[in-house]
């Protein structure tokens, strides 16, 4: 059974950094599109980063976030730097993504809160 387990969220100050991880079980992240989404109360779910053949980012994330994979660990990461209060959200790992749409598998999410 496919499971995605996120970790690494927390409370940080504006300008701080976090490195989120998403470890997959029951499947492999190798040659599979992976994405990070975020969901904040009252806002639409937003794709912030996706890795298929290449990595792509939402405009709000460019220059600050980096998505990467470690296939040996079956884990995808989202390094987040220069965090802002607007980054506050539940961050969700998604498996099977394309550049423009989500895949069928989701993790439970890890909460990121950035204080102002």
CORSUL-V627715 format. One record per residue. RES is the residue in three letters. SS is DSSP state (hx for helix, st for strand, lp for the rest). PSI is psi as a letter, one per 40 degrees, with the letter a starting at -180 (* if undefined). Layout:
# CORSUL-V627715
res-><RES/RES>
ss-><SS/SS>
psi-><PSI/PSI>
This chain:
# CORSUL-V627715
res-><UNK/UNK/UNK/UNK/UNK/UNK/UNK/UNK/UNK/UNK/UNK/UNK/UNK/UNK/UNK/UNK/UNK/UNK/UNK/UNK/UNK/UNK/UNK/UNK/UNK/UNK/UNK/UNK/UNK/UNK/UNK/UNK/UNK/UNK/UNK/UNK/UNK/UNK/UNK/UNK/UNK/UNK/UNK/UNK/UNK/UNK/UNK/UNK/UNK/UNK/UNK/UNK/UNK/UNK/UNK/UNK/UNK/UNK/UNK/UNK/UNK/UNK/UNK/UNK/UNK/UNK/UNK/UNK/UNK/UNK/UNK/UNK/UNK/UNK/UNK/UNK/UNK/UNK/UNK/UNK/UNK/UNK/UNK/UNK/UNK/UNK/UNK/UNK/UNK/UNK/UNK/UNK/UNK/UNK/UNK/UNK/UNK/UNK/UNK/UNK/UNK/UNK/UNK/UNK/UNK/UNK/UNK/UNK/UNK/UNK/UNK/UNK/UNK/UNK/UNK/UNK>
ss-><lp/lp/st/st/st/st/st/lp/lp/st/st/st/st/lp/lp/lp/lp/st/st/st/st/st/st/st/st/lp/lp/lp/lp/lp/lp/lp/lp/st/st/st/st/st/st/lp/lp/lp/lp/lp/lp/st/st/st/st/st/st/lp/lp/lp/st/st/st/lp/lp/lp/lp/lp/lp/lp/st/st/st/st/st/st/lp/lp/lp/lp/st/st/st/st/st/st/lp/lp/lp/lp/hx/hx/hx/lp/st/st/st/st/st/st/st/lp/lp/lp/lp/lp/lp/lp/lp/lp/st/st/lp/lp/lp/st/st/st/st/st/st/lp>
psi-><h/h/i/h/h/i/i/e/i/a/h/i/i/h/e/a/i/i/h/i/i/h/h/i/i/e/a/i/e/h/f/h/h/i/i/h/i/i/h/i/h/e/i/i/h/h/h/d/i/i/h/b/d/i/h/i/i/i/d/e/e/h/e/d/i/h/h/i/i/g/d/d/e/f/i/i/i/h/h/h/i/f/i/i/d/e/e/h/i/h/h/h/h/h/h/e/i/i/d/e/i/i/i/e/h/i/i/e/i/h/h/h/h/h/i/*>
